Amino acid sequence: MTKELIKTLRIFARDENGATAIEYALIASCISIAIVTMVGALGGTVRDDLFGKVATALGG
């Protein structure tokens, strides 16, 4: 039984199928953090400049 357990653990340690999914999840999370950061930094500027000009042009 011990030999089978060691063999199973070695196979599990060599298996890299889940590593790819984890890498893609890390990349996606980094991209989403960058997007949220940029929207937070530029959101007020876009709101005030762009939408302020539109509201002024519409007479509001």
Secondary structure as GFF3:
##gff-version 3
##sequence-region A 1 60
A	DSSP	alpha_helix	2	14	.	.	.	ID=ss1
A	DSSP	alpha_helix	17	46	.	.	.	ID=ss2
A	DSSP	pi_helix	47	51	.	.	.	ID=ss3
A	DSSP	alpha_helix	52	57	.	.	.	ID=ss4
###
